[in-house]
Amino acid sequence: LTSTFVKNEAVKVNTPGSVSEIKVPETEVLQITVDKTGKIFLGLDKPGYMQEMLDNFQGTVTSLSLAPMQVKNFIGLASFGIPVAEMSNVLKHEASDINELQKDMGIPTDSIQGGMSEFQIWVQSARDASFGSDMKIAIKADSETPYKVVKKMMSELQDMSENRYYLITNLKKEGE
């Protein structure tokens, strides 16, 4: 008997329906979640990957310095959507409180150093983690997410030459 534990994601989204039956890979996936208000959250499938992504990010954004407990809290998250300016403050809380604190934040898509946005730097940091070119991107947006938000995020990915990704949807039943 085996089971898989589902981690508690930062936000819940109701994905739109589609007729596609293509399965999203279960490993080496960077999941981008967009809630109905347009807030962006990222998550990787393994804590080790989260650690590597954080290390890569900290090497790029030198203003981010976290204590060991904050790092532990970060790598234990299923997904995160915390701006760099708030990261140290949010990650000092108990792990069980972090999702509640971050649900109204989201990762900014505004440009910062070198013209890249925080979102792009996180995606690049995930790409530079150990699975690198094998990384797949899956986008999971709420059915009520404004189109302009999803378009902006996809433009950010396209600017990085990230042109291949999965869109996570619910399978429509016959007659829908």
Accessible surface in RSA format (square Angstrom, percent):
REM  Atomic radii and reference values for relative SASA: ProtOr
REM  Chains: A
REM  Algorithm: Lee & Richards
REM  Probe-radius: 1.40
REM  Slices: 20
REM RES _ NUM      All-atoms   Total-Side   Main-Chain    Non-polar    All polar
REM                ABS   REL    ABS   REL    ABS   REL    ABS   REL    ABS   REL
RES LEU A   1   227.97 127.0 145.49 104.1  82.48 207.3 155.66 109.3  72.31 194.6
RES THR A   2   132.72  94.4 104.92 106.4  27.80  66.2  79.53 106.8  53.18  80.4
RES SER A   3    90.45  76.4  54.47  72.7  35.98  82.9  45.99  97.9  44.46  62.3
RES THR A   4   124.66  88.7  98.88 100.2  25.78  61.4  68.22  91.6  56.44  85.3
RES PHE A   5   184.21  92.2 164.23 101.7  19.98  52.0 166.51 101.0  17.69  50.6
RES VAL A   6   140.16  92.2 106.48  96.4  33.67  81.1 110.57  96.1  29.58  80.2
RES LYS A   7    85.04  41.5  71.39  43.8  13.65  32.5  75.65  68.1   9.39  10.0
RES ASN A   8   102.26  70.5  87.65  84.7  14.61  35.2  35.65  85.8  66.61  64.4
RES GLU A   9    44.27  25.4  39.75  30.1   4.52  10.8  13.21  25.6  31.06  25.4
RES ALA A  10     9.29   8.5   0.00   0.0   9.29  21.1   0.00   0.0   9.29  24.6
RES VAL A  11    16.72  11.0  10.77   9.8   5.94  14.3  16.41  14.3   0.31   0.8
RES LYS A  12   157.38  76.8 134.06  82.3  23.32  55.5 112.41 101.2  44.97  47.9
RES VAL A  13    19.62  12.9   0.22   0.2  19.40  46.7   1.15   1.0  18.47  50.1
RES ASN A  14   112.57  77.6 109.49 105.8   3.08   7.4  23.81  57.3  88.76  85.8
RES THR A  15    15.81  11.2   6.51   6.6   9.31  22.2   2.62   3.5  13.19  19.9
RES PRO A  16    56.55  41.2  51.79  47.2   4.76  17.3  56.55  46.7   0.00   0.0
RES GLY A  17    35.30  43.5   0.00   N/A  35.30  43.5   7.66  21.0  27.64  61.9
RES SER A  18    29.06  24.6  23.44  31.3   5.61  12.9  28.45  60.6   0.60   0.8
RES VAL A  19   124.29  81.8 108.59  98.3  15.70  37.8 109.59  95.2  14.71  39.9
RES SER A  20    58.54  49.5  40.79  54.4  17.75  40.9  42.56  90.6  15.98  22.4
RES GLU A  21   130.72  75.0 107.94  81.7  22.77  54.2  34.13  66.0  96.59  78.9
RES ILE A  22   137.71  78.4 111.83  83.3  25.88  62.4 117.69  84.7  20.02  54.3
RES LYS A  23   177.02  86.4 161.17  98.9  15.85  37.7 106.62  96.0  70.40  75.0
RES VAL A  24    44.80  29.5  30.08  27.2  14.72  35.5  30.08  26.1  14.72  39.9
RES PRO A  25    39.96  29.1  22.24  20.3  17.72  64.4  34.79  28.7   5.17  32.1
RES GLU A  26   157.27  90.3 132.28 100.1  24.99  59.5  51.75 100.1 105.52  86.2
RES THR A  27    74.83  53.2  73.51  74.5   1.32   3.2  45.31  60.9  29.52  44.6
RES GLU A  28    44.15  25.4  44.15  33.4   0.00   0.0   4.00   7.7  40.15  32.8
RES VAL A  29    12.80   8.4  11.03  10.0   1.78   4.3  11.03   9.6   1.78   4.8
RES LEU A  30     0.00   0.0   0.00   0.0   0.00   0.0   0.00   0.0   0.00   0.0
RES GLN A  31    40.06  22.4  39.84  29.1   0.22   0.5  11.07  23.6  28.99  22.0
RES ILE A  32     0.00   0.0   0.00   0.0   0.00   0.0   0.00   0.0   0.00   0.0
RES THR A  33     3.28   2.3   3.28   3.3   0.00   0.0   1.46   2.0   1.82   2.7
RES VAL A  34     0.00   0.0   0.00   0.0   0.00   0.0   0.00   0.0   0.00   0.0
RES ASP A  35    15.61  10.9  15.61  15.5   0.00   0.0   5.73  13.5   9.88   9.9
RES LYS A  36   115.59  56.4 106.44  65.3   9.15  21.8  55.06  49.6  60.53  64.5
RES THR A  37    90.71  64.5  61.98  62.8  28.73  68.5  67.28  90.4  23.43  35.4
RES GLY A  38    15.18  18.7   0.00   N/A  15.18  18.7   2.87   7.9  12.31  27.6
RES LYS A  39    61.06  29.8  56.13  34.4   4.93  11.7  25.12  22.6  35.94  38.3
RES ILE A  40     6.46   3.7   5.66   4.2   0.80   1.9   5.66   4.1   0.80   2.2
RES PHE A  41     0.08   0.0   0.05   0.0   0.03   0.1   0.05   0.0   0.03   0.1
RES LEU A  42     0.08   0.0   0.00   0.0   0.08   0.2   0.08   0.1   0.00   0.0
RES GLY A  43     4.78   5.9   0.00   N/A   4.78   5.9   4.05  11.1   0.74   1.7
RES LEU A  44     9.34   5.2   0.00   0.0   9.34  23.5   2.10   1.5   7.24  19.5
RES ASP A  45    54.82  38.4  21.03  20.9  33.79  79.9  31.01  73.0  23.81  23.7
RES LYS A  46    93.89  45.8  93.71  57.5   0.19   0.4  54.12  48.7  39.77  42.4
RES PRO A  47    63.14  46.0  62.91  57.3   0.23   0.9  62.98  52.0   0.16   1.0
RES GLY A  48    44.22  54.5   0.00   N/A  44.22  54.5  37.86 103.9   6.36  14.2
RES TYR A  49    26.53  12.4  26.53  15.1   0.00   0.0  12.78   9.6  13.75  16.9
RES MET A  50     0.35   0.2   0.35   0.2   0.00   0.0   0.35   0.3   0.00   0.0
RES GLN A  51    55.13  30.8  55.13  40.3   0.00   0.0  29.07  61.9  26.07  19.8
RES GLU A  52    60.66  34.8  59.57  45.1   1.09   2.6  28.07  54.3  32.59  26.6
RES MET A  53     0.00   0.0   0.00   0.0   0.00   0.0   0.00   0.0   0.00   0.0
RES LEU A  54     0.14   0.1   0.14   0.1   0.00   0.0   0.14   0.1   0.00   0.0
RES ASP A  55    73.20  51.3  61.91  61.6  11.29  26.7  27.12  63.8  46.08  46.0
RES ASN A  56    46.40  32.0  36.67  35.4   9.73  23.4  11.28  27.1  35.12  33.9
RES PHE A  57     0.00   0.0   0.00   0.0   0.00   0.0   0.00   0.0   0.00   0.0
RES GLN A  58    43.89  24.5  35.86  26.2   8.04  19.1  14.38  30.6  29.51  22.4
RES GLY A  59    63.13  77.8   0.00   N/A  63.13  77.8  37.54 103.0  25.59  57.3
RES THR A  60    64.97  46.2  51.78  52.5  13.19  31.4  35.60  47.8  29.38  44.4
RES VAL A  61     6.11   4.0   6.11   5.5   0.00   0.0   6.11   5.3   0.00   0.0
RES THR A  62   121.09  86.1  95.14  96.5  25.95  61.8  64.90  87.2  56.19  84.9
RES SER A  63    94.09  79.5  56.34  75.2  37.75  87.0  57.54 122.5  36.55  51.2
RES LEU A  64    10.31   5.7   3.21   2.3   7.10  17.8   3.74   2.6   6.56  17.7
RES SER A  65    92.17  77.9  74.84  99.9  17.33  39.9  40.85  87.0  51.32  71.9
RES LEU A  66    23.10  12.9   0.00   0.0  23.10  58.1   1.34   0.9  21.76  58.6
RES ALA A  67    51.44  47.3  42.14  65.0   9.30  21.1  48.35  68.1   3.09   8.2
RES PRO A  68   117.71  85.8 106.55  97.1  11.16  40.6 112.84  93.2   4.88  30.3
RES MET A  69   115.01  59.6 109.84  72.7   5.17  12.3 106.36  90.4   8.65  11.5
RES GLN A  70    17.76   9.9  17.76  13.0   0.00   0.0   4.23   9.0  13.53  10.3
RES VAL A  71    27.82  18.3  27.82  25.2   0.00   0.0  27.82  24.2   0.00   0.0
RES LYS A  72   132.78  64.8 127.89  78.5   4.89  11.7  80.05  72.1  52.74  56.2
RES ASN A  73    14.04   9.7  10.61  10.2   3.43   8.3   2.28   5.5  11.75  11.4
RES PHE A  74     0.00   0.0   0.00   0.0   0.00   0.0   0.00   0.0   0.00   0.0
RES ILE A  75    39.59  22.5  39.59  29.5   0.00   0.0  39.59  28.5   0.00   0.0
RES GLY A  76    48.32  59.6   0.00   N/A  48.32  59.6  28.99  79.6  19.33  43.3
RES LEU A  77    10.52   5.9   8.59   6.1   1.93   4.9  10.44   7.3   0.07   0.2
RES ALA A  78    19.08  17.5   6.26   9.7  12.82  29.2   7.93  11.2  11.14  29.5
RES SER A  79     6.29   5.3   6.01   8.0   0.27   0.6   4.39   9.3   1.90   2.7
RES PHE A  80     0.00   0.0   0.00   0.0   0.00   0.0   0.00   0.0   0.00   0.0
RES GLY A  81     0.00   0.0   0.00   N/A   0.00   0.0   0.00   0.0   0.00   0.0
RES ILE A  82     0.00   0.0   0.00   0.0   0.00   0.0   0.00   0.0   0.00   0.0
RES PRO A  83    25.13  18.3  25.13  22.9   0.00   0.0  25.13  20.7   0.00   0.0
RES VAL A  84    21.13  13.9  15.48  14.0   5.65  13.6  15.48  13.4   5.65  15.3
RES ALA A  85    95.85  88.1  56.44  87.1  39.41  89.6  68.34  96.2  27.50  72.8
RES GLU A  86    69.59  40.0  69.49  52.6   0.09   0.2  13.98  27.0  55.61  45.4
RES MET A  87     0.00   0.0   0.00   0.0   0.00   0.0   0.00   0.0   0.00   0.0
RES SER A  88    50.33  42.5  50.08  66.8   0.25   0.6  27.41  58.4  22.93  32.1
RES ASN A  89    70.75  48.8  66.23  64.0   4.52  10.9  23.08  55.5  47.67  46.1
RES VAL A  90     2.45   1.6   2.45   2.2   0.00   0.0   2.45   2.1   0.00   0.0
RES LEU A  91     0.00   0.0   0.00   0.0   0.00   0.0   0.00   0.0   0.00   0.0
RES LYS A  92   133.80  65.3 104.85  64.3  28.95  68.9  59.21  53.3  74.58  79.4
RES HIS A  93    64.49  35.2  58.80  40.9   5.70  14.6  38.30  39.5  26.20  30.5
RES GLU A  94   126.86  72.8 120.09  90.9   6.76  16.1  40.22  77.8  86.63  70.7
RES ALA A  95    62.37  57.3  49.59  76.5  12.78  29.1  49.84  70.2  12.53  33.2
RES SER A  96   101.72  86.0  65.01  86.8  36.70  84.5  58.98 125.6  42.74  59.9
RES ASP A  97    66.44  46.5  65.53  65.2   0.91   2.1  12.43  29.2  54.01  53.9
RES ILE A  98     0.00   0.0   0.00   0.0   0.00   0.0   0.00   0.0   0.00   0.0
RES ASN A  99    24.72  17.0  23.98  23.2   0.74   1.8  13.36  32.1  11.36  11.0
RES GLU A 100   109.31  62.8 100.23  75.8   9.08  21.6  50.69  98.1  58.62  47.9
RES LEU A 101    67.44  37.6  56.48  40.4  10.96  27.6  59.61  41.9   7.83  21.1
RES GLN A 102     0.00   0.0   0.00   0.0   0.00   0.0   0.00   0.0   0.00   0.0
RES LYS A 103    81.08  39.6  77.52  47.6   3.56   8.5  37.01  33.3  44.07  46.9
RES ASP A 104   104.46  73.2  89.43  89.0  15.04  35.6  30.53  71.8  73.94  73.7
RES MET A 105    54.96  28.5  35.36  23.4  19.60  46.7  41.02  34.9  13.94  18.5
RES GLY A 106     5.10   6.3   0.00   N/A   5.10   6.3   2.42   6.6   2.67   6.0
RES ILE A 107     6.02   3.4   0.00   0.0   6.02  14.5   0.23   0.2   5.79  15.7
RES PRO A 108    37.78  27.5  26.67  24.3  11.11  40.4  37.78  31.2   0.00   0.0
RES THR A 109    22.69  16.1  18.81  19.1   3.88   9.2   3.04   4.1  19.65  29.7
RES ASP A 110   100.54  70.4  95.68  95.2   4.86  11.5  30.65  72.1  69.89  69.7
RES SER A 111    80.08  67.7  52.71  70.3  27.37  63.1  26.23  55.9  53.85  75.4
RES ILE A 112    68.15  38.8  48.56  36.2  19.59  47.2  60.11  43.3   8.04  21.8
RES GLN A 113    97.90  54.7  78.97  57.7  18.93  45.1  44.68  95.1  53.22  40.4
RES GLY A 114    85.89 105.9   0.00   N/A  85.89 105.9  45.78 125.6  40.11  89.8
RES GLY A 115    51.68  63.7   0.00   N/A  51.68  63.7  31.31  85.9  20.38  45.6
RES MET A 116    64.38  33.3  64.38  42.6   0.00   0.0  29.32  24.9  35.07  46.5
RES SER A 117     0.09   0.1   0.01   0.0   0.08   0.2   0.01   0.0   0.08   0.1
RES GLU A 118    16.54   9.5  16.54  12.5   0.00   0.0   0.23   0.5  16.31  13.3
RES PHE A 119     0.00   0.0   0.00   0.0   0.00   0.0   0.00   0.0   0.00   0.0
RES GLN A 120    12.37   6.9  12.37   9.0   0.00   0.0   0.00   0.0  12.37   9.4
RES ILE A 121     4.23   2.4   3.90   2.9   0.34   0.8   4.15   3.0   0.08   0.2
RES TRP A 122     0.00   0.0   0.00   0.0   0.00   0.0   0.00   0.0   0.00   0.0
RES VAL A 123     0.00   0.0   0.00   0.0   0.00   0.0   0.00   0.0   0.00   0.0
RES GLN A 124    65.71  36.7  65.71  48.0   0.00   0.0  26.07  55.5  39.64  30.1
RES SER A 125     3.03   2.6   1.96   2.6   1.08   2.5   1.08   2.3   1.96   2.7
RES ALA A 126     0.00   0.0   0.00   0.0   0.00   0.0   0.00   0.0   0.00   0.0
RES ARG A 127    48.52  20.4  46.65  23.8   1.86   4.4  26.07  35.6  22.45  13.6
RES ASP A 128    87.60  61.4  58.58  58.3  29.02  68.6  21.25  50.0  66.35  66.2
RES ALA A 129     4.19   3.9   0.00   0.0   4.19   9.5   0.31   0.4   3.89  10.3
RES SER A 130    80.98  68.4  38.78  51.8  42.20  97.2  43.77  93.2  37.21  52.1
RES PHE A 131    11.78   5.9   1.03   0.6  10.75  28.0   8.57   5.2   3.21   9.2
RES GLY A 132    15.49  19.1   0.00   N/A  15.49  19.1  15.49  42.5   0.00   0.0
RES SER A 133   108.46  91.7  76.80 102.5  31.67  73.0  49.06 104.5  59.41  83.2
RES ASP A 134    82.38  57.7  76.36  76.0   6.02  14.2  10.66  25.1  71.72  71.5
RES MET A 135     9.66   5.0   0.00   0.0   9.66  23.0   0.00   0.0   9.66  12.8
RES LYS A 136    72.42  35.3  67.74  41.6   4.68  11.1  46.97  42.3  25.45  27.1
RES ILE A 137     1.90   1.1   0.74   0.6   1.16   2.8   0.74   0.5   1.16   3.2
RES ALA A 138     0.23   0.2   0.23   0.3   0.00   0.0   0.23   0.3   0.00   0.0
RES ILE A 139     2.58   1.5   1.33   1.0   1.25   3.0   1.33   1.0   1.25   3.4
RES LYS A 140    42.10  20.5  42.10  25.8   0.00   0.0  10.16   9.1  31.94  34.0
RES ALA A 141    16.23  14.9  13.98  21.6   2.25   5.1  13.98  19.7   2.25   6.0
RES ASP A 142    10.10   7.1   5.69   5.7   4.41  10.4   0.00   0.0  10.10  10.1
RES SER A 143    65.71  55.5  34.60  46.2  31.10  71.6  20.68  44.0  45.03  63.1
RES GLU A 144   121.84  70.0  99.56  75.3  22.28  53.1  38.61  74.7  83.24  68.0
RES THR A 145    16.09  11.4   0.66   0.7  15.42  36.8   0.66   0.9  15.42  23.3
RES PRO A 146    54.48  39.7  43.66  39.8  10.82  39.3  54.48  45.0   0.00   0.0
RES TYR A 147   163.16  76.2 152.16  86.6  11.00  28.6 121.58  91.4  41.59  51.3
RES LYS A 148   155.17  75.7 147.62  90.6   7.55  18.0  92.42  83.2  62.76  66.8
RES VAL A 149    30.65  20.2  27.15  24.6   3.51   8.5  30.22  26.3   0.44   1.2
RES VAL A 150    24.27  16.0  24.27  22.0   0.00   0.0  24.27  21.1   0.00   0.0
RES LYS A 151   108.91  53.1 106.78  65.5   2.13   5.1  65.86  59.3  43.05  45.9
RES LYS A 152    93.01  45.4  88.47  54.3   4.54  10.8  62.41  56.2  30.60  32.6
RES MET A 153     0.07   0.0   0.07   0.0   0.00   0.0   0.07   0.1   0.00   0.0
RES MET A 154    47.64  24.7  45.59  30.2   2.05   4.9  22.98  19.5  24.66  32.7
RES SER A 155    42.02  35.5  40.50  54.0   1.52   3.5  24.84  52.9  17.18  24.1
RES GLU A 156    11.90   6.8  11.59   8.8   0.30   0.7   0.60   1.2  11.30   9.2
RES LEU A 157     0.00   0.0   0.00   0.0   0.00   0.0   0.00   0.0   0.00   0.0
RES GLN A 158   120.52  67.4 111.28  81.3   9.23  22.0  23.44  49.9  97.07  73.6
RES ASP A 159   113.88  79.8  76.45  76.1  37.43  88.5  23.66  55.7  90.22  90.0
RES MET A 160    33.28  17.2   7.28   4.8  26.00  61.9  17.16  14.6  16.12  21.4
RES SER A 161    91.59  77.4  69.90  93.3  21.69  50.0  32.74  69.7  58.85  82.4
RES GLU A 162    17.50  10.0  16.13  12.2   1.37   3.3   1.85   3.6  15.65  12.8
RES ASN A 163    95.58  65.9  68.31  66.0  27.27  65.7  30.38  73.1  65.20  63.0
RES ARG A 164   212.00  89.0 198.00 100.9  14.01  33.4  80.23 109.6 131.78  79.9
RES TYR A 165    68.97  32.2  37.23  21.2  31.75  82.6  17.35  13.0  51.62  63.6
RES TYR A 166    69.52  32.5  66.22  37.7   3.30   8.6  37.30  28.0  32.21  39.7
RES LEU A 167   101.37  56.5  80.29  57.4  21.07  53.0  80.29  56.4  21.07  56.7
RES ILE A 168    38.72  22.0  34.27  25.5   4.45  10.7  35.73  25.7   2.99   8.1
RES THR A 169    49.39  35.1  26.41  26.8  22.98  54.8  17.26  23.2  32.13  48.6
RES ASN A 170    83.79  57.8  81.01  78.3   2.78   6.7  22.12  53.2  61.68  59.6
RES LEU A 171    94.83  52.8  77.53  55.5  17.30  43.5  78.42  55.1  16.40  44.1
RES LYS A 172    91.10  44.4  76.32  46.8  14.78  35.2  25.82  23.2  65.28  69.5
RES LYS A 173   152.77  74.5 142.38  87.4  10.39  24.7 103.57  93.2  49.20  52.4
RES GLU A 174   186.52 107.1 149.56 113.1  36.96  88.0  66.31 128.3 120.21  98.1
RES GLY A 175    88.45 109.1   0.00   N/A  88.45 109.1  43.43 119.2  45.01 100.8
RES GLU A 176   136.68  78.5  76.23  57.7  60.45 143.9  61.90 119.7  74.78  61.1
END  Absolute sums over single chains surface
CHAIN  1 A    10017.2       7852.4       2164.8       5415.6       4601.5
END  Absolute sums over all chains
TOTAL         10017.2       7852.4       2164.8       5415.6       4601.5
